[in-house]
Amino acid sequence: MNKKLLFLFISIFAATALFAQKSQPVVFPKLPMDDKNEFITYTAVMNIQGTTAPELYKRGKKWFFSYFKNPTEKIRTDDSLKNEIEGFIRFKLMVPDKKGVESGVTTIQYSLFLNFKDGRYKYTINNINEKSVSDLGIEHWIPTLPAGKDAVPADAEKHALWLTIIDKEIKEDIDAMITGMEDKGLPAKEDW
């Protein structure tokens, strides 16, 4: 009898301890916001002294063609007179399951604007949204934003993960662009 009572007591204690554990709060990544309308926007002005706007434009276009598959499909505006390039980028959002196997859950798309002036260029990434019948900005996943007022609390953990992955992907694109825009100063190989 004592063993049964002890087993019952331990079972109740273990179950109570499991239910008493508080779930971890969902942490959304800190994403750069446009102060005016609270849209996620990545932007910066990069200085490259001693360069002209046409030279930077050529570097930007070269980077587009070396970095993206099907670059002509991605470039929407290519204006060598205004020294501007506008791209429309898409990528598959790959999310790991519990076993760590990644699978595509949706397609994310965004606009990339490159503007060039003598000695500097500006990049702006905005209009980040999930491709669907009616494209919705990814801001609707963040419940603390006006666009996310209808966010489903049960999806918060999933959306926080998705936003973290999207942020990482876009930052990798930005890092690749900054590296591609730098002039290494190496002499060209002579090909005989």
C-alpha positions, 0 to 999 in steps of 0.5 A: 500500500505504501508503494502505491501511495508513494507512486501516486504522490510522485506522479501527481508531483511530476504532473504538477511540476510539468504544468507549473512550468511557464512557457518561454516568452516569444522573442521577435528579432530586432528588425530595422523599421522605417520611422515614418510608417513602421515598415521593415526597411534596411537602408544605409549610405556607403562611402567609397572615396575616389569613385564616380557615380558611373563607376559605382553603378557598373560595380552594382550591376556587376554584383547583381549579375555575379550574385543572383541567378537569373539577374535580368529577371530580378532587375526591374529598373536599370538606368545608367543615366540616373545611376540607379538599379532597382531589383525585385528579389525572391527567395524560398523561406527554408525552415527546419523541422524538429529533426533539423530537416529544412523545407520550404514553407513560403516565398519571400520577396522584397525590393532592392534599390541602389542609388549611386553618387560620386563617392557613395551609394545608398541601398534600400531594401523594403516592401518585404512580403510573403508571396501569396494571392494578396501580398502581405507585408511581413510586418503583419506577423509582429503583434506589437506593430499596427500592421500586426494587430490581427496577428494570431498569438498561437503563430507567434513562435513560428513567425518569430522564427520566420522573421529571424531567418528572413533577417539573416537572409537579407543581411547575407545579401547586404554583406555580399553586396557591400563586399561586391561593391568594394574595389580590391585593387588587384590587377586584372589577370592577363589571359594569353 
